[in-house]
Amino acid sequence: MKKRIALVTGGYTGESVISLKSAAVVEKTLDRERYDVYKILIYPRNWHHLSETGEKVMVDLNDFSLTINGEKIKFDGIFNILHGSPGEDGKLAGYFDMIGLPYTTCDQLTSAITMNKGYTKAIVDDIPELNIAKSIQLFEKTDKNLTRIESELTLPLFIKPNNGGSSIGMSKVKTWEELPDALEKAFAEDTQVLVEEFISGREFSIGVFRGKGEITVLPATEIVSSKEFFDFESKYIAGMTEEITPGRMNTEEVERVGRIATQVYEKLNCKGAVRIDYFLHKETAQFYFIEINTVPGQTETSLISQQVKAIGKDVKEFYTELIEEMFS
């Protein structure tokens, strides 16, 4: 008998557009011989499914069920592809835990912590061979911040919303005159802002997932952006970035990155598929942790999809492993 899977997408933030694109790919790729798939769109006070006839069917939030043509549809599990809030920050995970539904992504605590870049870095800071750029975490927008940043950090700097994603609200600051506008831009997206020193080096992103009971580290993608950094346009506009999978690393670097990525996954108690972004320092090749994405994009050209194909695995098989893992 087929399992009923709810594919959750949409969201409460600007990342909802990317979430819908990811969901479209997942929806057409999932193995329909094994699963009956229902796409659920989650927006503020508007959680619904669109039937084949275009009818909006509201979700019963008591048990996350649908009623279609008089039949009550209850789900065996959740394929979560909702980027940002509430799918990536732990809110949905907590709700699903309360009603007893398994899901493909990290649990409530891990999701909430990893959404906060500053807190995540504090947790992984003691992992051997992992380095972190010097930074300041700001909790309010005040003039004192400018003085503190100038006295404690060295240009150039990255300014980013602490809980955001897709590089929305992020800036690279090369002069102190640029700092106030960059902080304003970041605080417009979040109440917490992370200011960190720029690390000169090669940028990579690597997927890690648990399937069939084992952690697998995928081949890293090297990111060569035509912009100052891997911003929103670089991520989502074709031709702005060269993505090389597998990335150009020697054998020692591949082995070291694999060790570190596995320890990050384990220490943060991750589940499902995650993507870890990092730099290899230009002069020393030391590993510098940037951030972790616990609901990585799943579009046709997404980094995770590239990396799965690079190990000779079919993306449909990859999704099946993620779904079956949540039932194990």
N, C-alpha and C positions, 0 to 999 in steps of 0.2 A: 504493500500500500504506500502511495506517495506521501511524503511529508509536506505539510503546508508551511510555507515560509513567507513571512512578511518582509518585504524589502522596504526599509524605511529611508526616506529622503526628504528634501526640503530644508527646513531649518529657520532659525530666527535671526540669522546674520547675513552679511553680504556674501558669504561663502555658499549660500543656498543655490546660486546659479551653477557653481561647480558640482555641488552635490547632485543636482538634477542630471547633469551630463554624465557623471559617474554611474548613477542609477540606470540610465538608459542603456549603457554598455552591459552592466551586470544583469539587467533584466533579460536581455536577448542572449546572454551567454550561459546563464545557469542551465543545468541539465534538467530539461523538462520531463525526462523519463523517470527521474527520481523525485522531482519536487513540483508542487503546484505553487506558483509564485503570485503574490498579491502586492502590488506597489502601494505603499501608504505614504501620503504626502502630509508632512507635519509642519504646520505653521501656527502662530499664536492663536489659540482658541479655535483652531480649524484643522483637526486631524481627520483626514478622509481618504477614501479610495475611490477612483473613478472606474465605474463598471465598463463593460464592453460597449454599452450603449451610450456612454458618456454621463451616466447618472452619478452624482456625488453621494457616496455612501459614508456616513459619519462613523467614526470609530467609537465603540462603546468602551470608555476608559475604565470601567469597572474590571474588565478582563482583557482589554485590547482585542476585541472581537468585531466582526462585521456581520450584518444581517442582509443577505442578498436573496431576493425572491423568496422571502420567508424562511430561508435556511441560515442558521447561525454558523458562521465560519470562525473557528478557533484555530490558533496557530501552534505549531510544534516548536518554532524557533524564529529568531529575528536575524536577518542579514542587515547589519547596520552600515549604511553608506552616507550617513548624514554628517557632513563636515561642520565644524563649529558647534554652537549651542543649538539644541540641547543634546545632540548626538555624540559629541566628542568630549564634552566637559563633565560627564558623569551623571547628568540629570536623568537622561533616558535610562541609563544603566540602573540607577537606583530604583526607578519606577518598575522596570522589568524584574529586578530582584524581588520587589515587594509582591508582585503578582505571580512570580514563579516561572517566568519565561526565559529560556537561555538565549544568548546572543553571541554574535561572532567577534565582538571587540572586547577591549579591556574592561575590567570591573569598575564599579563606581569610584572607588578610592583612587586607583591608578589613573583613570580618565581625568578626574578632577585635578590631581597633582600635576600630571603631564601637560595639562592645558596651561599651567603656569610655568613659563620658561625659567624664571628665577628659582622657584622651589625645586624644579626638576634638576637643575644644575647643582644645587646644594646636595641632593641625594646621591648623584652619580660621581661627585667630585673625588671620592676616594678610590675609584676603580683604577687599578694599576694601568699605566700607559695612557690614561685619558687625561687630557688637559682642558682647561676652561679659560677663556679670555677674561681679563679683569673687567669687572662691571659694577654698576650701581643699580639697585632696584628702587624706583621712586613710587611712592604711594599717594602723593598729592602734587598738584601743580602750584608751585610757589617760586618766587624769585630766588630764594635761597638755593634752590636746586642748581641754578646756573653757576653760582660760586663754588658749590661743592663739586660739581662735575669738572670744572676747570682746574680745581686744586688737586683732585684725586686721579683723574684720567688723562690720557694722552691722545691727541688727534692722530689719525681720523677715528671717528666713532660710528657705530650703528645705533640708531634709535628705533625701538620697536615696541608696539603694544605687547604687554607681558602675556596676555591671554588670547591674542589674536592668531590668525592663520592666513595662509596664502599671501603673506608679505603685505597685507593691507595695512596702511598707516606707517610703513617702515621707511626710514631715510638713512642715507649715508652722509655724515657731516665731516667736511674737510677743513672748515674754518669756524672759529667761535661765533662769528656773525650769523652763521646758518643754524646754530643750535636752538634759539627760541622758536623759530618756525617749525623745526623738526619735532620739538617737544609738543608744540601745539597740535600738530598733525597726529602724533601718537596718542595724546590724551583725548583727542576727539573720538578715538576708537576704543579706549579702555581707561579704567581708573588707575591702573598700574602700568608703569613704563619701565622698560629695561634699557639701560645705556651701557654699551660695552665697547671695549677697544677693538679696533679692526685687526684681524689676523691676516697677514699676507700669505697666500698659499693657494693650492688647488682645491676646488670645492667638489664634494662628492655627496651622493645620497644613496643609502643602502637599505634594502628591504630585509626584514627578518620576520619569520612566521612560525607558528607551531601547527604542525599537521601530522596526523598518524602518531601522535604522542612525542614527536621529536621537534627540536628547534632547528630550523634551516636558515642559514645566512645566504642570501642571494648575491649574485655578482653586483658590485657597486656601479653606479652610473656617475661618470665624471661630467660636471656641468661647466661649460665654457660659454659664459653669457656675453652678449655684445653690449650689455648695459653695465653700469657701475657695480651692480650686484644682482642676484637672482630675485628680482622683484616680481610683482603681479604680472606685468606685461611679459617679462621673460618666461614666466611659468606657463602662461596661457595663450600667447599670441605666437602663431607659427613663424619660424624663421628668426626669432629673437635670440634663440639659444641653441648651441650645439650640445647634444646629449650623447655621450659615448658610453655604450654598454657592451662588454665590461669596461670599466674605467682603466686608465693607464696607471697601473701600479705594479711594482715588482713583486716577486714571490713573498719576500719578507713582509712587505706592506699589506698584501692580501691576507696573509696569515694573522698579522697583528690586528688589523681592522676587524677580522672575523672574531678574534678573541674578545676584543673590546665590545663589539656590537652584541655578542651573545651575553656578556656580563651586564650590559645596560638593560637588555630585554629581561633577564632574570631578576636583576636588582629592583626593577620597577614593577615586577610581577605582571608583565604584559601577557596578553592573550591575543589570538588572531594574528593579523598582519600589521606590522608597524613599519615606519620608514624613519631612519636616523640620518640626519644631515650633519656633515662634519667637514673640516678642513684638514689637509695635510700641509703643515707649515712649509713655506717656500724654501727655507734654508735647512731645516732640521728634519723635515718629514714627520714631525710629531703630530699625533692625532689631537685635534681640537674639536670638542663637542659643540655643535650649534644648537640643535633641538631635536625633539622626537615628535612624530606625527602618528597618532594612534588610529586615525581613520584616513589613511592615505587615499589619494585620488585613484579612480579605477577607469579612467577614460581610455580610449583606444591607444593613445600614445603616452599614457601615464608611465612614470618611472617604474612602478611595481610591475606593470604588465610587460615592459621591456625586459626587466630582470628575470621574470618567470620564464619568458620565452628563451632567454639566454641560456638557461639550464636544460632546455629541451622539453619543458613541461607545457602542456596545453593549459590555457587560462581557465577553461571550463573545469579541468581536473583540479586546478588550484582552488577555485571557488568551492568545489565539492569537498576538498580537504578541510577548508575553513569551516564549512557547515557541519561536517561530521565530527570535527574536533569539539564543537560546542556541546555535542550530545555525549561525549566520552566521559 
